Amino acid sequence: MRKGIKVTLDPTPRQARLLASNAGAARFVFNLGLMHVASQLNGLTSCDGKGKADWSMPALRRWWNEWKDEIAPWWRENSKEAYTSGLQSLSDAFSNYFASRDGDRKGERMGWLKPRSKRRTTPKFTYTTGSFGVADTYGLKLPRIGRVHCMENVEKLTGGIQPSRMTISRHDGRWYASLLIEVPDPQPSTTLEGHVGVDLGVKHIATLSDGATVENPHTLKASMRRQRRIQRKLNRRKKGSERWLEAKRELQHVAARVARQRRDRMDKLTTMLATTYADISIEDLNVKGMTKRPKAKADTNNPGRYLPNGRKAKAGLNREILDAGFGMFRRMLEYKCARTGARLHIVNRWYPSSRTCSNCGTVKAKLSLKERVYVCDQCGLVIDRDHNAAINIDVAGSAPETLNACGGCIRPGNPGRHPKDPSSNTGRKHEPSSEKRIRLGADTRKSVLQTKTN
């Protein structure tokens, strides 16, 4: 099993200049290689008689080794791994571009590669070969740079295992090292017990099926006043000047602090869940669809004008959803469950967990966001909306085998029976509560994510 560890570096001024120099070398060779491939595509440079551009890593490496003394006679000032990482990034970028163009890559279609800017690109480079690794308890050994002090006990974090890959990057004025180590496959924990359903939201970041809630501190909202003040300062200054760069770094510092607070909050929550419960059920949320802007509605009576569509209110809700970090929550929970042996169940995003009664299984036709308390018209249950959804998610995720491929119940004695929906006017009376079945919403594929355990 591969494990990633990220530590904060504390370089001296000389070492910081060397780190920036290596990162600049990676960016330089990326842009140079991009120009080389573009010249091949335009027919200005031959490609070993093949008649087309070759952007594979071996071809880029051969080209760089042939021309590096003439193009960059100062290349020996930096580690050769800096240039290799820049060429590898270029080769991977080309592979992703053509995979996206051919429809083999998920997500939005990528555009043509652009040169990396010194101000906008994150400075980073990677070591994959050479004498790099853990030097001592609080030090890392970097070729051409030497021993760099770390803020954490890196020897304890790695367990004495030398990393197979090390990426150095700078964020918000700080240098970080990301280490990749090979560790034995984790054994399932014997202390895990019970099951829980988790409903994510804005008011409460997480509501558990046992009634526990995690409050949302609204870190982004708390820092917006300071962000607006710094943004006004940035707008008043001349773009590109030293004082403009100073205000920009101050604004980036505020954003980085909010990101660290969000990550710390999600890290503690997911660790608690993965080390406590044996079965965890969550929803397959479509964050991109949830934060989509409303479409403009044209006013038929006034050509050229548009009707109010609640864009401002939706923008505030989108900001709160993104600040909550739903995607980060699922990503962290996935790899932490793999470490502890907990089973993670993903519930279908179309399952009406909020509209379904957790007591009798009745499904409401509509339930607005303003209704924070769920009141069942059938059995009279009065319960918090998020708590009700968490219970339904727990039930749906803990028994995915009770659904067939069409979503019907296959429990013994009820072949092909579907749950009762009061919104449909079938003319039939409601069945007795003893005959009702709770509607389950586990994904019918049953394998969206099932953590393997030994």
N, C-alpha and C positions, 0 to 999 in steps of 0.2 A: 504494500500500500504506500502510495506517495503522499507526503504530508508537507504542507507549506508553512513556513514560519517567517514572520515579518518583524524585524527589529529596527530600532532607531539608532542611527550612527551619530557619533560625536567627533567629527574630524577636526583636525587643526586647520588654520587658515591655508597652509600650504597644501594639505591633503584635499581641502575643499576645492582649491583651484585645479588640482589634478583630476578630481572627480568630474568637475565641470568640463575639463578638457577632453576626457574620455567620452563623456556624453555628447559633446560637440562633434567629436570625430565620428561617432555613430550616425549623428544627424547629417554630417557632411557627406559621408559615403552613401547614405540613402539617397540624398538629392543628386549626387553625381551618377549613381547607378540608374536613377530614373531618367536623367538626361541621356544616358547612354542607350537605354532601351528605346526612348522616344526617337533618337537619331536613327536607330535601326529600323523602326517602323516607317520613318519618313524616307528611307533609302539613302541616308547620308553616310551610314556606316555599314560595312558588310558584316555578315554573321557566319563566318566559317563556310561560306559557299552554300548555306542552307536556304538563303533567300527569305528568311523571316527572323523576327527577333527571338532571342533565347533569354528568358528571365529566370531560368532555373538557378538554384543556388550553386551548383558546380560551375555553370557557365559564368555567373557573376564573379565567383571566386577566381577563376582563371583570368578573367579580364582585369580584375583588380590587381592580382599579383604581377601581371604583365606591365601595367602602366602606373603602379603606385609610386615608383621612384621618380617618374617624370611629372606626374600630376601633383603628388603631395610628398615632396622630399623630406618633410618633417614628420612622416608617419611613425617613425620609431620613438617619438616622444610619448606615445600612448601605447596601451596594450593592443596586441593584434586582435584580441577578443572583442574590442570595441568596434573595430571595422567589420568583423565577422557578424556581430549582432545586428549592425545596420544593414548589411547585405541580406541577412536572413529575414529581417523585417520586411524588406522590399520584396523578396521572393514570396513570402507568405501573403503580402498584400496583393500581389498580382494573382496568386492562386485564388484568393477570396473574391477578387473582382471578376474573374472569368467564371468561377463557380456561381456567383450571384447572377451574372449575365445569362448563364445557361439554365438558371432555375434550380441548381443543386444546393444552394445555400439559403437558409431560412432568413426571414426578416426583409427589410426594405432593400431595394436594389441599390447596389453601391455605384458610385460615380467613378470617373477616371481618377487615378492617383494624383495627388497634389504634392508639391515640395513641402517639406517640414519647415515651419517657421521657428526661428530662435525664441521668439517671445511667446508663441502659442503652444508649442510642443513641449510635452513633459520631458525633461532631460533624463535619459536612462540608457543603460547598456547592460549587457549580460555576459557572465563568464560561464563557459561550458567545459573548457579544457584548461590545463595549466595548474599551477600550484596555488590554488585558492582554497579557502575553507576556514574552519575555526582555528584561531591561533592559540587562544587561552580562554580563561573564564569570561572575560569581558572584552574580547578582541577578535577581529576578523582579519585574515590575511588576504590582501588584494595585490595581484601582480602589478608591478610598476608603481605602486603606491605605498605598499608596506602594511604595517599593522594599523588598523583603524579601531579606535575605541568604540564600544557599544554601550547603550544606556541600559540594556537588559543583560541578564546572565545567559549568554548565548550557548554556553556549554551545557547548562542545565536544560534549556529549551530543546536542544537537538539531541540530548541524551548521549553525547559523545560520538554521534554519527556524522561523518563528513558529508557535506551537501554535494549533490551531483550537478547542481545548477544554482547560480547566484545572480540575481538581478538587482542592480543599484539604480535608484530613482530618487528624484527630488520633488517634494510636494510642500507647498507653503513654506518654502525656505529651509526645510529640513531634508536631510538625506536619510534614506531607508535602504535596507538590504532585505530582499526576499529570498529565503533559502528553501531549496527543494531537497528533501531527504527521503530515503527509502526505509520504511519501518515495517515490522511484521504485521500481518493482518490482525486487527483487534478482535479479541474474544468477547462474545456477548456478555453483558453484565448480568449478574444473578440477583442484583438488588432492585431491578426494575419490576414494577407491578402496577396493575390497574390500567385504565384507558381514559382518554380525555379528548374532548372536542374543543377546537379553538376557533373562535369567530373574531376576525380582525375588523377593526373599525377606526373611526376618527376620534370620537369622544373617548373611548377606551381603546387603547392599542390592541389589546387582546382580552377577550372574555372567555373564561374556561367553563366547561359544562358542569363543573362542581361548584360554580358560583363565584370563583375568584376573578378579580379584574385587575388589569394593569393600566394605570392612568396614563394619559398622553400629556407630556410636559409642554408640547407645542414649541419645540426648540427654535424652529424657523420663525414662527410668529413673534417669539420673544426677542429675536435679534433683528427684526425688520426695521425697527426705528433707527438703530445704529447703521444698518445697511443703507437706508435712505439718506441719512446725513452724509455718509462717506461718498455715496453716489453723486450727490449734489456737489460735493467738493471736487470729485473727479471730473464732472462736466464743466466746471468753471475753469479748469486748468488746460493748458495747451497740450494737445495730444502728442505724445512722444517725448515730452520734456521730463526732466528728472523729478520734478514735483508731481507730475502726472503719474509717473511710474511708482512713486512713493504712495500715492493715494490708491493706485490699483493694487499694490501689494497689501495695503491695509484692508481693502475690500476682500481680497482673496483669503486673508487670514480669518476674517469673520465667517466666510463660507466654509472654510476648512474646519473651523471649530464646531460649527453646527453639524457637519458630516461626522466628526469624531464622536460627538455626543449621541448622534443617531446610531452609529455603529456600536458604541458601548452599550446602549440600551438594548438593542436587538441581540447583542452577544450574550448578555446576562439572561435575557428571557429564554432564548433558544437553548442555552446550556441547562437551565433549570428544567425545561421540558424534556430534553433528551436524556437527562440523568435521573429522571424521576418516574416517568411513565413508560410502560412497555408498548402501548399502542397509542399513537397520536394521529388525530384526524383533522385535516384542514381543507379549505376550499381551493379549487383551482381558479384563482382570481385572474381576470383579464384586466390588468392595471392599465394597459394602453387604451382599451376600450372605455374603461371607467373615467379616464382623464381626457377623453376626446372633447374638443370644443363643439358647442352647438352650432348648427348650420344657420346661416342668415336667412331670414324669411322676408321676401319682397312684399311690399305693400301694394296691393292691386289698385287701390284708389289713388295712390300717389306714386306715379312711376319715378324710379330712381331713388326711392326711400325704402327703409326696411322697418319691420315691426320689432318691438322689444322681444328678445329671446332669452333673457336672463344670463347674458354672457358674463357680466361682472360677477354675479353670484356663483356661477359655475367655475369661473377662474379661481375664486377663493376656495371652493371645495376641491378643485384639482390640486391646488397648492398643498392643502392639508393632507390629501391622499398620498401625494408624492413624499411629503415630509414624514409620513408614518412609516414608510419603508416596507411595504408588503412584499415586494420582490426580494429584498434583502432577507426578510424573515424566512421565506421558503428556502432560499439558497443556503442559508446557514443551517436550517433545520435538516436539510437533506444530508449534508456531510457529517453533521454531528450525530444524527441517528445511525449513520453507517459506522461511526466509531463506537458508539455505546451498544449497538445491537437492537435499538428500538425500531419498531415497525411504523413506518409513516404511510398513512392512507390519504389519498387525494380524492376529494368528493367532486363530482361533476359540477361545473360552474353554473349549469342551468337548473340545478336542484333548488327548489324554493325553500331554503332552510328558514328564511325569515317569515314566510307566509304560512308555514305549516305548524300546526299545533303540536307541541311536544307531548301532550297528554293523550289526545284522541286521534291525531293524524289528519284532522280536517285542514284543508288548504283554502286560504282566503283568496278571493279573486284579485284584490288590490290591497296594498299596504304602503302608504306614503312614508317618506323619510321622516316626516314630522311626528309620526306615531312612534314614540319611544317605548310604549308599554303595549304588549300584545294581549288582546282580549279575545278569547275564543267565543264565537257566537253559538257554538254547539254544546260545549261542556262547561263553559263559564270560566275557563282558566285565565287568571290574570298574572302575567309574568313579564319581566323585563325583556324587551325585544331581542337584545343581543344574547342574553342568557338562553332564551328559547331557541335561537339559531344555533348556539353552541351545543345544546343537547341534541338537536336534530343532526348536526354534523357528526357528533360522536356516535349516534345510532347508525347513521348511514355509512360511516367509514368502518365500523366494527363488524359489519355483516355484508360485504359485497357479494357473497355467494348466493344471496336470496333474490337476485335479479337475473332474469334471462337476458338474451341479447336485445330484446325489444323493450326492456325496462319493466316487464311484468313480474309479479311475485310468483315464485315457484316453491313456496313452502308446502309441505305435505298437507293435503286436504284442500288446497286452494290453487289448483293448476290454472295458470294464465290469468289470475285475478289481478286487477289493477286497483290502486287506491281510490277511494271515493273523493271526488272533487265537487264541492257544493256549488261551484260557479256554473257547472253544466246542468241545464234544465232537462233532465231525462224523464221527469215525471215519477220517479221512484222515491220512496220514502228512505230516510236515513236508516242504516242498519243499526242494530243494537251495538252498544259499545263493546260487548264481549266478542263480537265477530269482526271488529275493525282490525286493520293491519297498518302499522306505521309505514308511511311512504319512505322508501330508502332511496338515497340519491348518490350512491357510489358510482363512479364512472363505469359504464358498461364494458369498457375495455379491460377493467380489472387489473391492469398492469401499468397505470400511469406512473406510479412509483411504488415499488415494494422493496424495501431494504432487505437484502439477503443476510441471513444469520447462519452461523455454523451450528 
